[in-house]
Amino acid sequence: MKLNLLLLIGIIILISSCDTTVDPKLLPVLSTTEVVRMTEATAYSGGFISSDAGYDVLSRGVCWSETPNPTIENNKTIDAAGSGSFESTIDSLKPSTTYYIRAYATNKKGTAYGLQVTFKTKSLNIETTFTAISSTYSECGGNIETDGDSTNVFERGICWSTSTNPTTTNSKIKNGFDNGKFTCKVNGLAKNTKYFLRAYAINSFGITYGNEINFTTSSHEIGENYQGGKIVYILQPNNIGFEANVTHGLIVATTDQSTGIQWDNGSSLRTGASGSAVGTGNSNTITIVYSQGTGNYAARLCYDLVLNGYSDWYLPSIDELSQLYLNRTLIGGLTTRLTHWSSSEYGEYEALGFEYSPYSFSKSSKKLVRAYRSF
């Protein structure tokens, strides 16, 4: 029994003699420098050693990790020995990632750490854009932005598929390199088919994809006979009433409804029909009719029109009317210089018409009228 007691006491003494706790007064005193410069993969920090506690600093640098309280057992830099200030370059980081960092200094007594600071590496952001659509192609692109110093993008473009989350292993088209905006024309698409599309960028860290957009190619063509007239325009992403997966557009009557009629009923009043964009012709027409009332004038003529089984015709806005001239070869019937009224008011005494280009005319002058409707 006495032997066992003596053995236990010996073990306790041995354990006590192996205590490796170092008196903090014998370790360097230092602080960690805040990270003030960084890119997607690199950050710059450091520290300041205000005291070596009487023992030369043998090693110093910074250590970092994706978890709090990093030590020299994690990632670290090794900078020149000595006290004072130092700067370290931390590289091979991941974009858009939060890191924890501490400066460290080691003397013969042990290693001390500065206070922990955190930082997040810069990110590579890609926005997918979509600007035009037809039955067989789409105009799209992207905008590559970085909150770092450099993107190092060496390939960028658009990838697409009939399934969600397209990648560069699906169909793709390249368009230059570096950051900033770019556009692509994706040809060879199938009519009336839904596609999924993403912008992408490749740099030394791999591939980054932008947001996914989807759209359905048009089921109709300009110049096609449809719903009482001919299709003169297919709505695009920037137009009022556009839907990415439903084809909408404008239909124009195949002949003029008048070879000479004035814009208003002679009142010379400002009606407030100020819309000029695609998608504003119908509301302009209603505004004019409510302002002018009965009479024989361009907007009223379209408003009252019943043609080929449809009664929702209107006087087009100037941008809508412009499509008749831009697509006159497909529409047909505009072989000479003609001037048509639009529903876009220009002022108290004038409204816009189209004669090779938009132009203002006196409301009392007589111009042609070609009615539109929407589908």
C-alpha positions in Angstrom: 0.0 0.0 0.0 2.9 2.4 0.9 4.6 1.5 -2.4 1.5 2.4 -4.4 1.2 5.7 -2.6 4.8 6.6 -3.3 4.3 5.7 -7.0 1.3 7.9 -7.3 3.1 10.9 -5.7 6.0 10.3 -8.2 3.6 10.4 -11.1 2.1 13.7 -9.9 5.5 15.3 -9.5 6.5 14.1 -13.0 3.4 15.6 -14.6 3.9 18.9 -12.8 7.5 19.1 -14.0 6.3 18.7 -17.6 4.0 21.7 -17.5 4.8 23.6 -20.7 2.7 26.7 -19.9 4.8 29.8 -20.8 4.6 33.0 -18.8 3.1 35.5 -21.2 5.6 38.1 -19.9 8.3 36.1 -21.7 6.6 36.2 -25.1 6.6 39.0 -27.7 4.0 41.7 -27.6 2.4 42.4 -31.0 -0.7 43.6 -32.9 -2.3 42.5 -36.2 -2.6 45.0 -39.1 -6.1 45.4 -40.6 -6.4 44.1 -44.1 -6.8 47.2 -46.3 -5.9 45.8 -49.7 -7.1 42.6 -51.4 -8.2 41.0 -54.6 -10.1 37.8 -55.2 -7.1 35.6 -54.3 -4.7 37.9 -52.4 -4.7 40.0 -49.3 -2.1 42.2 -47.6 -1.8 42.4 -43.8 1.0 42.2 -41.3 1.7 43.2 -37.8 3.7 45.3 -35.4 6.0 43.8 -32.6 6.3 46.4 -29.9 8.4 44.2 -27.5 10.4 41.0 -27.8 10.3 40.5 -24.1 14.1 40.3 -23.9 14.5 37.5 -26.3 15.2 37.9 -30.0 12.2 37.3 -32.3 13.2 34.2 -34.4 10.1 34.1 -36.7 7.2 36.3 -37.5 4.3 36.6 -40.0 0.6 36.1 -40.2 -1.5 32.9 -40.0 -5.0 32.5 -41.3 -7.9 30.1 -41.6 -11.6 30.0 -42.6 -12.3 29.3 -38.9 -11.6 31.6 -36.0 -8.4 31.7 -34.0 -5.9 30.5 -36.5 -2.5 29.4 -35.4 0.9 28.6 -37.0 -0.4 25.1 -37.5 -2.8 26.5 -40.1 -1.7 28.5 -43.1 1.0 31.1 -42.4 3.6 33.4 -43.9 7.2 33.5 -42.7 8.7 37.0 -42.8 12.1 38.3 -41.8 12.9 38.0 -38.1 13.1 40.9 -35.7 10.9 43.4 -34.0 9.0 46.4 -35.4 6.5 46.4 -38.3 6.2 44.0 -41.1 3.9 43.3 -44.0 2.8 39.9 -45.4 1.3 38.8 -48.7 -1.4 36.2 -48.3 -2.1 34.4 -51.5 -4.0 31.4 -53.0 -7.2 32.5 -51.4 -10.7 31.7 -52.6 -12.9 34.4 -54.0 -15.8 35.8 -51.9 -14.7 33.9 -48.8 -14.4 35.1 -45.2 -11.0 34.5 -43.5 -9.7 35.0 -40.0 -6.1 36.2 -39.5 -3.6 36.9 -36.7 -0.1 38.1 -36.7 2.4 35.9 -34.8 5.9 36.2 -33.4 8.1 33.5 -32.0 11.1 33.7 -29.6 12.9 30.9 -27.8 10.2 30.9 -25.1 7.3 30.4 -27.5 4.8 32.0 -29.9 2.5 34.9 -29.2 -0.4 36.2 -31.4 -2.0 39.5 -32.1 -5.7 40.2 -32.0 -7.7 38.4 -34.6 -9.1 40.4 -37.6 -11.4 39.2 -40.3 -11.7 40.0 -44.0 -13.6 38.7 -47.1 -11.9 38.3 -50.4 -13.2 40.1 -53.4 -15.8 38.5 -55.6 -16.4 38.1 -59.3 -20.0 39.0 -60.2 -21.6 38.2 -63.5 -25.0 39.5 -64.7 -26.6 37.8 -67.6 -28.4 40.2 -70.0 -31.1 39.7 -72.6 -31.8 42.3 -75.2 -33.5 40.8 -78.3 -35.4 37.7 -79.5 -36.7 36.2 -82.7 -37.8 32.8 -83.8 -34.3 31.6 -84.5 -31.9 33.8 -82.5 -31.4 35.8 -79.4 -29.2 38.7 -78.6 -27.8 38.5 -75.1 -24.6 39.0 -73.1 -23.3 39.7 -69.7 -21.6 42.2 -67.4 -18.6 41.1 -65.5 -17.8 43.1 -62.4 -15.3 42.6 -59.6 -14.8 44.4 -56.3 -11.1 43.4 -56.5 -8.1 44.9 -58.3 -8.2 42.4 -61.2 -10.4 39.7 -62.6 -7.8 37.9 -64.7 -10.6 36.7 -66.9 -9.2 34.9 -70.0 -12.5 33.7 -71.5 -16.1 34.9 -71.3 -19.3 34.2 -73.2 -22.8 32.7 -73.1 -23.8 29.1 -72.6 -27.3 27.8 -73.2 -29.5 24.7 -73.2 -33.1 23.5 -73.3 -32.6 22.3 -69.7 -32.0 24.4 -66.6 -28.5 25.3 -65.4 -26.6 25.3 -68.7 -22.8 25.0 -68.5 -19.9 25.4 -70.9 -20.3 21.7 -71.7 -23.6 22.6 -73.4 -23.8 25.0 -76.3 -21.7 28.1 -75.9 -20.4 31.1 -77.7 -17.2 33.0 -76.7 -16.9 36.7 -76.6 -13.5 38.2 -75.6 -12.0 38.4 -72.2 -11.5 40.6 -69.1 -14.3 42.3 -67.2 -17.0 44.7 -68.4 -20.0 44.4 -70.6 -20.3 42.2 -73.7 -22.9 41.0 -76.1 -23.4 37.9 -78.2 -25.8 36.8 -80.9 -26.9 33.2 -80.4 -28.0 31.8 -83.7 -29.5 28.5 -84.9 -32.2 28.3 -82.2 -35.4 26.4 -82.8 -38.7 28.1 -83.3 -41.1 28.3 -80.4 -38.7 26.5 -78.0 -37.8 27.4 -74.4 -34.1 28.0 -73.7 -32.1 28.5 -70.5 -29.1 30.8 -70.7 -26.2 32.0 -68.5 -23.2 34.3 -69.0 -19.9 32.8 -67.8 -16.3 33.8 -67.1 -13.2 31.7 -66.7 -10.2 32.8 -64.7 -7.4 31.0 -62.8 -9.9 29.9 -60.1 -12.2 28.2 -62.6 -15.6 29.0 -64.1 -18.1 31.5 -62.6 -21.7 31.7 -64.0 -24.1 34.5 -64.0 -27.8 34.4 -63.1 -29.9 32.2 -65.3 -32.5 33.6 -67.6 -35.0 31.7 -69.8 -37.1 32.6 -72.8 -39.1 31.0 -75.5 -38.2 31.8 -79.1 -41.0 33.5 -81.1 -43.7 31.3 -82.6 -44.3 33.9 -85.4 -42.4 35.8 -88.1 -42.6 39.4 -89.2 -44.7 39.6 -92.4 -46.8 36.6 -91.4 -50.5 36.9 -92.0 -52.1 36.7 -88.6 -55.3 37.8 -86.8 -56.7 40.3 -89.3 -53.5 41.7 -90.8 -49.7 41.1 -90.9 -47.3 40.9 -88.1 -45.1 44.0 -88.2 -43.2 43.6 -84.9 -42.4 41.0 -82.2 -42.1 42.5 -78.8 -38.6 42.6 -77.4 -37.3 42.6 -73.7 -37.3 46.4 -73.4 -40.9 46.8 -74.7 -44.1 47.3 -72.6 -46.0 44.0 -72.4 -43.0 41.7 -73.2 -43.2 38.2 -71.7 -40.1 36.0 -72.0 -42.1 32.8 -72.7 -45.1 34.2 -74.6 -44.9 35.7 -78.0 -46.6 39.1 -78.2 -46.4 41.6 -81.1 -48.1 44.1 -83.3 -50.3 43.5 -86.3 -50.8 46.1 -89.0 -53.7 46.3 -91.4 -52.7 45.3 -95.0 -54.1 48.5 -96.5 -54.5 52.1 -95.4 -57.8 53.1 -93.8 -57.6 56.6 -95.2 -55.6 58.3 -97.9 -56.0 61.7 -96.3 -57.4 62.7 -92.9 -56.5 65.2 -90.2 -55.1 64.3 -86.8 -57.8 65.9 -84.7 -61.4 67.1 -85.0 -60.3 70.8 -85.5 -60.3 71.7 -81.8 -56.5 72.3 -81.7 -56.4 71.2 -78.0 -53.5 69.4 -76.3 -54.9 65.9 -75.7 -52.1 64.4 -73.5 -51.4 61.5 -75.9 -47.7 61.8 -75.3 -46.7 58.2 -75.6 -44.1 57.4 -78.3 -42.8 53.9 -77.3 -43.9 50.6 -78.5 -46.9 49.6 -76.4 -48.3 53.1 -76.0 -50.4 53.4 -79.3 -53.6 52.0 -77.9 -53.6 54.2 -74.8 -52.7 57.2 -76.9 -55.7 56.4 -79.1 -58.1 56.1 -76.2 -56.8 59.4 -74.7 -57.3 61.2 -78.0 -60.8 59.9 -78.5 -61.9 60.8 -75.0 -60.4 64.3 -75.5 -61.8 64.9 -79.0 -65.1 63.0 -78.9 -67.0 62.5 -82.1 -65.8 63.6 -85.5 -63.8 62.4 -88.5 -60.1 62.2 -87.5 -57.3 59.7 -87.5 -57.6 58.2 -84.0 -61.4 58.0 -84.2 -61.2 56.2 -87.5 -59.0 53.5 -86.0 -60.9 53.3 -82.8 -64.2 52.6 -84.6 -62.7 50.2 -87.1 -64.0 46.7 -87.5 -61.7 44.8 -89.9 -61.5 41.1 -90.6 -63.4 40.2 -87.5 -61.4 42.4 -85.1 -62.6 45.6 -83.4 -59.6 46.5 -81.2 -57.6 48.5 -83.8 -55.8 51.7 -82.8 -53.6 54.5 -84.2 -50.0 53.4 -83.6 -47.5 55.5 -81.6 -44.5 56.9 -83.6 -42.2 54.0 -82.6 -44.8 51.5 -83.5 -45.4 53.2 -86.8 -41.7 53.2 -87.5 -41.8 49.4 -87.7 -44.1 49.6 -90.7 -41.3 51.4 -92.6 -38.4 49.4 -91.2 -40.2 46.1 -92.3 -41.9 47.5 -95.4 -40.3 44.8 -97.6 -41.8 42.0 -95.5 -45.1 43.8 -95.2 -45.4 45.0 -98.8 -47.4 47.9 -100.2 -45.1 50.8 -99.3 -43.2 51.3 -102.6 -43.5 55.1 -102.7 -42.9 58.0 -100.3 -45.9 58.0 -98.0 -46.7 59.9 -94.8 -48.8 58.3 -92.1 -50.1 59.7 -88.9 -49.0 58.3 -85.5 -51.0 58.8 -82.3 -48.0 60.6 -80.6 -48.9 64.2 -80.0 -46.1 66.8 -80.4 -47.8 69.8 -79.0 -50.9 71.9 -79.0 -50.9 72.2 -82.8 -48.7 69.4 -84.0 -48.5 65.6 -84.0 -45.9 63.2 -85.2 -46.1 61.3 -88.5 -43.6 59.2 -90.4 -42.1 60.2 -93.8 -38.9 58.2 -94.1 -38.3 59.3 -90.5 -40.4 60.8 -87.6 -41.5 64.4 -88.3 -44.0 66.8 -86.8 -46.9 68.0 -88.8 -49.8 70.4 -88.3 -52.7 68.5 -86.8 -55.0 70.0 -89.4 -52.9 68.6 -92.3 -54.2 65.5 -94.0 -52.1 62.3 -93.9 -52.6 58.6 -94.4 -53.8 56.2 -91.6 -52.8 52.6 -91.2 -54.4 50.9 -88.2 -52.6 48.5 -85.7 -53.7 46.0 -83.2 -51.8 43.9 -80.6 -51.6 40.2 -79.9 
